[in-house]
Amino acid sequence: MNTTASEVAASGSGVGMAVILVGGLVITAALIWAVLLGIRARRREPRRPRPDEQPRLPDSGPVHETREQRAPHGMGGGERLTPHELRPTGGAPSGDQRRPRWDEGSSGSFGGGGSGA
């Protein structure tokens, strides 16, 4: 921080008042310039959509997520696969669609304070 300007401003002299006045004018001019720049940028933006242009729900109602369990792909003979031989993740839909549950008496997380059974 410039201590000379602070000392001159604090001394009560006319120069100190001039420094404060010029500093205030510079800050005011910078703020006015920033507001005008924002107004110009806002005018260049596309207009906001009207209420009739807003997205609507389909006639069939809201779309819901689908949950399914996926079976992993086979590893193909036990040999190590290289990256270009890997298939997309997820595999095929599993025949058993029941969700896996935690064991009774288990906290379900590491260090969760369960009995450790």
LINNOR-V991615 format. One record per helix or strand of 3 or more residues. SS is the DSSP state (A for helix, B for strand). FROM is the first residue (numbers start at 1). LEN is the number of residues. Records with the same first field share a line. If there is no record, write none. Layout:
SS: FROM-LEN / FROM-LEN
This chain:
A: 3-8 / 14-31 / 51-3 / 83-3
